[in-house]
Amino acid sequence: MELTTAAPRRHDSARDADGMAVASFILGLVGLLALNVFLGPLSIVLASLALLRGTARRGRALLGLGLGIADLVVLLAFMSADSTLSWSF
């Protein structure tokens, strides 16, 4: 009987980059409705990291990047219309 040990698990950087691309898309989408002051920049950072790491989900990362930018544009539009630091319905 031969005893073997399991090989140590390594993080797959491509899988991590794919997860960042999906997270960026979801956070950017949610950021259009709420907390865009936090979720917009977070979406931009995650999308940029995913693109730099060579994600297979490049389209989703680009959508997350665009949505993050749109979050900040929406925030600026509401702030200029309301003359406050936040916006509400």
Buried (B, 14 or more C-beta within 10 A) or exposed (E): EEEEEEEEEEEEEEEBBBBBBBBBBBBBBBBBEEBBBEBBBBBBBBBBBBBEBEBEBBEBBBBBBBBBBBBBEBBEEBBEEEEEEEBEE
